[in-house]
Amino acid sequence: MEITQNRFLNSLRSFVINNSILLFLIVLFIASMIFVPNFMTAFNMKNLLLQAIDIIVVAAGVTFVVLNGGIDFSATSVLALGSVFGSYIMALSPLAGTPYAIPVGILVMLGLGAVVGAINGFSVSILKIPSFIATLATMMIGSGVAVWFTSLVSEKASIIGLPEAFFIIGGEQGYIWVPIIIAVVVLLFTHWLLNYTLFGRQIFAVGTNPKTAFISGIPVKKTLFMIMFLSGLYAGLGSIIATARNQAGIPSLGDKIFIDIIASIVIGGTSVMGGSGGVKQTIYGVFFITLLNNVVNLLGIDWYVISLIKGILVLIAAFLDIFTRRLEELGR
């Protein structure tokens, strides 16, 4: 009886430790239902879900990089580049108004994400430039190009006049299920890739210790390249959804959500030192951050308060991650 009780307590303790952010998310949601005005309205629930989808696809891609102990700043520039170039194809190019405008625009958005991801992958795996520097450079270049191109082709700060059929991808006109399906497919694919494939095991191995992974015969350079490539490709897909929801090509599209992307990944439980975590943790983190943003907006609290809260949460999450790692090392 005592052995069974101890096993139950150990299992319960393990569940709480591994799913602490999920428990915090549930508590925050219940508290919001009770104390926050207009929280449980259909409009707010839809808005909350769409805000999460804006972040979740891009965050899933950046999770690959963080699992390797790296960072991908360029996700914001991919959102911007994809948004303005894809919008140009659909609204201002010779293809505008033709049946080819939307599919070509979508391919351009995905292609730009793939190109930026490939550049980052080459820089990190072949040139051995730290991901911090490589992606910071592509972010600055990409963001500058997005602003320059927008000013070149449009007299306004954004590119408007996109086909209404494209807005369906963003969940408009009663088609909220479209971005939901896209996000679910992406998340299921990412979970499968990380947990049930050889490539997924290689990502965790390289993130844990790249030297040991290399000695074990794992293609470290190829893995590093694919990590950065996938992050760029996911950001390209994110630019499609976000552009469709905003109904315009916006050169500053990713500026406001990058902090939320990183905060979601770190607070969710993916280690900043690499080697542990996953897309499930990122999902929890995204919904926690999105819910926090939503509640603060509904309560009319100033933006700097939420910024302060996010910063403290990220710092605590990083500290707990490092502290847990040190305990594990001492226990070996």
C-alpha positions in Angstrom: 0.0 0.0 0.0 2.8 2.4 0.9 4.7 1.5 -2.3 1.6 2.2 -4.4 1.1 5.5 -2.6 4.7 6.5 -3.1 4.4 5.7 -6.8 1.3 7.8 -7.1 3.0 10.8 -5.3 6.1 10.5 -7.6 3.9 10.3 -10.7 1.9 13.3 -9.5 5.1 15.3 -8.7 6.5 14.4 -12.1 3.3 15.5 -13.9 3.2 18.9 -12.0 6.9 19.6 -12.8 6.6 18.6 -16.5 3.3 20.4 -17.1 3.5 23.4 -14.7 2.8 25.9 -17.5 -0.4 23.9 -18.5 -1.6 24.1 -14.9 -0.9 27.9 -14.8 -2.7 28.2 -18.1 -5.8 26.5 -16.7 -5.8 28.6 -13.5 -5.4 31.8 -15.6 -8.2 30.8 -17.9 -10.6 30.0 -15.0 -9.7 33.2 -13.2 -10.3 35.2 -16.4 -13.7 33.6 -16.8 -14.7 34.7 -13.3 -13.1 38.1 -13.0 -12.5 39.6 -16.4 -15.4 41.4 -18.1 -16.4 40.4 -21.6 -13.8 37.5 -21.6 -16.2 34.7 -22.4 -17.9 36.4 -25.4 -17.9 34.7 -28.7 -16.0 37.6 -30.3 -13.3 37.5 -27.7 -12.9 33.7 -27.9 -12.5 34.0 -31.7 -10.0 36.8 -31.4 -8.0 34.9 -28.7 -7.8 31.8 -31.0 -6.8 33.8 -34.0 -4.1 35.7 -32.1 -2.7 32.4 -30.9 -2.6 31.0 -34.5 -0.7 34.1 -35.6 2.1 33.1 -33.2 1.9 29.3 -33.0 3.0 28.3 -36.6 6.1 30.6 -36.5 6.9 29.5 -32.9 6.8 25.9 -33.9 9.5 26.6 -36.4 11.6 28.6 -34.0 11.3 25.7 -31.6 13.6 23.6 -33.8 16.3 26.2 -33.4 15.9 26.7 -29.7 16.1 22.9 -29.2 19.6 23.3 -30.7 20.4 26.0 -28.1 20.1 28.7 -30.8 17.8 31.5 -31.8 16.2 32.7 -35.0 15.7 36.4 -35.1 15.0 36.3 -38.8 11.5 34.9 -38.4 10.2 38.5 -38.1 11.8 39.6 -41.4 10.4 36.5 -43.1 6.9 37.5 -41.9 7.5 41.0 -43.3 9.1 39.9 -46.6 6.5 37.3 -47.3 3.7 39.7 -46.5 4.8 42.6 -48.8 6.1 40.5 -51.7 3.1 38.1 -51.6 0.7 41.0 -51.4 2.4 42.7 -54.3 1.9 39.6 -56.5 -1.8 39.4 -55.5 -2.7 43.1 -55.6 -0.3 45.1 -57.8 1.6 42.7 -60.2 0.4 41.8 -63.7 -1.0 38.6 -62.1 -3.4 40.7 -60.0 -7.0 39.8 -60.7 -6.2 36.5 -62.4 -6.7 33.0 -61.1 -3.0 32.6 -60.6 -2.5 35.6 -58.2 -3.3 33.8 -54.9 -1.4 30.5 -55.6 1.6 32.3 -56.9 1.5 34.8 -54.0 1.4 31.9 -51.6 4.3 30.1 -53.3 6.3 33.4 -53.1 5.7 33.7 -49.4 6.8 30.1 -48.8 9.7 30.4 -51.1 11.0 33.5 -49.3 10.8 31.7 -46.0 12.7 28.8 -47.5 15.4 31.1 -49.0 16.0 32.9 -45.8 16.1 29.6 -43.9 18.6 28.2 -46.3 20.8 31.3 -46.0 20.7 30.9 -42.2 21.3 27.2 -42.5 24.4 27.7 -44.7 25.7 30.4 -42.4 25.3 28.3 -39.3 26.3 24.9 -40.6 29.0 25.7 -43.2 30.4 29.1 -42.2 30.0 28.2 -38.5 28.5 31.7 -37.7 26.5 31.6 -34.4 22.8 31.6 -35.0 22.5 34.7 -33.0 24.7 36.7 -35.4 23.5 35.0 -38.6 19.8 35.4 -38.0 20.3 38.9 -36.6 21.9 39.9 -39.9 19.2 38.4 -42.1 16.6 40.0 -39.9 18.1 43.4 -40.4 18.5 42.9 -44.1 15.1 41.4 -44.6 13.3 44.0 -42.6 15.1 46.8 -44.5 14.2 45.2 -47.9 10.5 44.9 -46.8 10.2 48.6 -46.0 12.1 49.7 -49.1 10.0 47.5 -51.4 6.8 48.7 -49.9 7.8 52.3 -50.4 8.8 51.5 -54.0 5.5 49.9 -55.0 2.9 51.7 -52.8 2.3 55.2 -51.7 0.9 54.0 -48.4 2.6 52.3 -45.5 1.2 48.9 -46.5 0.0 47.1 -49.7 -3.8 46.8 -49.9 -6.3 45.5 -52.4 -5.7 41.8 -51.9 -8.3 39.4 -53.3 -11.1 38.6 -50.8 -10.7 34.9 -51.4 -7.3 35.1 -49.9 -8.7 36.3 -46.6 -10.3 32.9 -46.0 -6.9 31.6 -45.0 -6.8 34.1 -42.1 -10.2 32.9 -40.8 -12.3 35.8 -42.1 -15.8 35.6 -43.6 -16.8 32.8 -41.2 -13.9 30.5 -42.2 -12.1 30.4 -38.8 -11.7 26.7 -39.2 -9.3 27.2 -42.1 -6.3 28.6 -40.1 -7.2 26.2 -37.2 -6.8 23.2 -39.5 -3.5 24.6 -40.9 -2.2 25.1 -37.4 -3.3 21.7 -36.2 -1.7 20.0 -39.2 1.6 21.9 -38.7 1.7 21.0 -35.0 0.9 17.4 -35.5 3.6 17.1 -38.2 6.1 18.9 -36.0 5.3 16.6 -33.1 5.7 13.6 -35.3 8.9 14.9 -36.7 10.5 15.6 -33.4 9.3 12.5 -31.5 8.9 9.7 -34.0 11.6 10.1 -36.6 15.4 9.7 -36.9 15.7 13.4 -37.8 13.9 14.3 -34.5 16.3 12.2 -32.5 19.2 13.9 -34.3 17.9 17.4 -33.4 17.8 16.5 -29.7 21.2 14.8 -29.8 22.9 17.8 -31.5 21.1 20.2 -29.1 22.3 18.2 -26.1 25.9 17.9 -27.2 27.0 18.5 -30.8 30.5 17.0 -30.3 29.2 13.8 -28.9 26.6 13.7 -31.7 29.3 14.1 -34.3 31.4 11.3 -32.7 28.3 9.1 -32.8 28.0 9.5 -36.5 25.1 12.0 -36.6 25.3 14.4 -39.6 25.6 17.6 -37.5 26.0 20.0 -40.4 23.0 18.6 -42.2 20.9 18.7 -39.0 21.9 22.3 -38.3 21.0 23.3 -41.9 17.6 21.6 -41.8 16.8 23.2 -38.4 17.3 26.7 -39.8 15.6 25.8 -43.1 12.5 24.5 -41.4 12.3 27.6 -39.1 12.3 29.8 -42.2 9.8 27.7 -44.0 7.4 27.8 -41.0 7.8 31.6 -40.8 6.9 31.8 -44.5 3.7 29.8 -43.8 3.0 32.1 -40.8 3.3 35.1 -43.1 0.5 33.7 -45.3 -1.9 33.3 -42.3 -1.0 36.7 -40.7 -1.2 38.6 -44.0 -4.6 37.1 -44.8 -5.9 38.0 -41.3 -4.6 41.6 -41.6 -5.8 41.8 -45.2 -2.7 43.8 -46.2 1.0 43.5 -46.9 2.7 45.0 -43.8 6.4 45.6 -43.7 6.4 45.6 -39.9 4.2 42.5 -39.6 6.5 40.5 -37.3 7.9 43.3 -35.1 5.3 43.0 -32.4 5.1 39.2 -32.0 8.7 38.1 -31.9 9.0 38.7 -28.1 5.8 36.6 -27.8 7.3 33.9 -29.9 10.4 33.6 -27.8 8.5 34.0 -24.5 6.1 31.2 -25.5 8.9 28.8 -26.3 10.9 29.5 -23.1 8.0 29.8 -20.7 6.5 26.7 -22.3 9.5 24.7 -21.1 11.8 24.2 -24.1 15.3 24.6 -22.7 17.3 27.7 -23.7 20.4 25.5 -23.6 19.0 23.0 -26.1 18.3 19.3 -26.0 14.9 19.2 -24.2 11.4 20.5 -24.8 9.3 20.3 -27.9 6.3 21.6 -29.7 3.8 20.5 -27.0 5.5 22.8 -24.6 5.5 25.6 -27.2 1.7 25.2 -27.6 1.2 25.7 -23.9 3.4 28.7 -23.9 1.7 30.3 -26.9 -1.8 30.0 -25.3 -0.5 31.2 -22.0 1.1 34.4 -23.5 -1.9 35.0 -25.8 -4.3 34.6 -22.9 -2.1 37.0 -20.8 -2.1 39.6 -23.6 -5.9 39.3 -24.0 -6.7 39.7 -20.4 -4.4 42.7 -20.0 -6.1 44.4 -23.0 -9.5 43.7 -21.7 -8.6 45.1 -18.3 -7.1 48.2 -19.9 -3.7 47.8 -18.3 -0.8 49.8 -19.8 1.4 47.9 -22.3 4.6 48.3 -20.2 3.0 46.3 -17.4 2.6 43.2 -19.6 6.1 43.7 -21.0 7.4 43.7 -17.4 5.4 40.6 -16.6 6.7 38.7 -19.7 10.3 39.7 -18.9 10.0 38.4 -15.4 8.4 35.1 -16.5 11.1 34.5 -19.2 13.8 35.2 -16.6 12.2 32.8 -14.1 11.8 30.1 -16.8 15.4 30.5 -17.9 16.6 30.4 -14.3 14.6 27.2 -13.5 15.9 25.6 -16.7 19.5 26.2 -15.8 18.9 25.3 -12.1 17.3 22.0 -13.1 20.2 21.2 -15.4 22.7 21.8 -12.6 20.8 19.5 -10.3 20.7 16.8 -12.9 24.5 17.2 -13.4 25.1 17.0 -9.7 23.0 13.9 -9.4 24.9 12.0 -12.0 
